[in-house]
Structure formats: C-alpha cells, structure tokens
C-alpha cells in the first residue's frame, strides 16, 4: 500500500498547481483577507445604486431627445 501512497504523493506534487486551477480551489492566501474584501465590496453597493439611478435618468433623457430628433422636432 505504501507504493500507492508514494505514487499519489508524487502525482500530487507534480500536478498540484494544475489541479488547483482546474478545480478552481481556493488557497489559504486567497481567503485570509476575505472579510476585508467583502466589506470593501459592500461599501460599493450604495454608490453603484446611485449611479444606476443617474444613468437610467440620463438614458431616458437621451432616448427622449433621439425621439424628438427622429420626429424632426427641435
């Protein structure tokens, strides 16, 4: 059984990076500052919502102007 264990250990050593990438595994270094990163993302929600509202209003204005241009109105 030791032969199989040695083979598996060697296989894992040779292919660990490929396996991590293929299976999209997270490493400890990827998760150590996860709370900080989530907190930073949560702080972006309100400004994005405000921008969405602003962008929607501007888009509506542009669509109204385009409609007037197509109709030949000033």
C-alpha positions as CSV (number, residue, x, y, z in Angstrom):
1,X,0.0,0.0,0.0
2,X,3.0,2.3,0.6
3,X,3.8,2.1,-3.1
4,X,0.4,3.5,-4.0
5,X,0.7,6.2,-1.4
6,X,4.1,7.3,-2.7
7,X,2.7,7.3,-6.3
8,X,-0.2,9.5,-5.2
9,X,2.1,11.9,-3.3
10,X,4.4,12.3,-6.2
11,X,1.5,12.8,-8.6
12,X,0.0,15.5,-6.3
13,X,3.4,17.2,-6.0
14,X,3.8,17.3,-9.8
15,X,0.3,18.4,-10.6
16,X,-0.9,20.5,-7.6
17,X,-1.0,23.8,-9.4
18,X,-2.9,22.3,-12.4
19,X,-5.4,20.7,-10.0
20,X,-6.0,23.9,-8.1
21,X,-6.6,25.8,-11.3
22,X,-8.7,23.1,-12.9
23,X,-11.0,22.6,-9.9
24,X,-10.9,26.4,-9.0
25,X,-9.8,25.6,-5.5
26,X,-9.1,28.5,-3.0
27,X,-5.9,28.6,-1.2
28,X,-5.5,30.0,2.4
29,X,-3.8,33.1,1.0
30,X,-6.9,33.7,-1.2
31,X,-9.2,33.6,1.9
32,X,-7.1,35.4,4.6
33,X,-8.5,38.8,3.8
34,X,-11.9,37.7,2.6
35,X,-13.8,39.7,5.3
36,X,-12.0,42.9,4.4
37,X,-12.6,42.3,0.7
38,X,-16.3,41.6,1.3
39,X,-16.6,44.7,3.4
40,X,-15.0,46.8,0.7
41,X,-17.4,45.4,-1.9
42,X,-20.4,46.1,0.4
43,X,-19.3,49.8,0.6
44,X,-19.6,50.0,-3.2
45,X,-23.3,49.0,-3.3
46,X,-24.8,52.3,-2.5
47,X,-22.7,54.4,-4.9
48,X,-23.4,51.8,-7.6
49,X,-27.2,52.1,-6.9
50,X,-26.9,55.9,-7.1
51,X,-25.0,55.6,-10.4
52,X,-27.6,53.2,-11.7
53,X,-30.4,55.7,-11.0
54,X,-28.4,58.6,-12.5
55,X,-27.5,56.5,-15.6
56,X,-31.2,55.5,-16.1
57,X,-32.3,59.1,-15.9
58,X,-29.7,60.2,-18.4
59,X,-30.6,57.4,-20.7
60,X,-34.2,58.3,-20.6
61,X,-33.3,61.9,-21.4
62,X,-31.2,60.8,-24.4
63,X,-34.0,58.5,-25.7
64,X,-36.4,61.4,-25.5
65,X,-34.0,63.7,-27.4
66,X,-33.4,61.0,-30.0
67,X,-37.2,60.5,-30.4
68,X,-37.6,64.3,-31.0
69,X,-34.7,64.3,-33.5
70,X,-36.3,61.4,-35.4
71,X,-39.6,63.3,-35.4
72,X,-37.8,66.5,-36.6
73,X,-38.7,68.5,-33.6
74,X,-36.1,71.0,-32.1
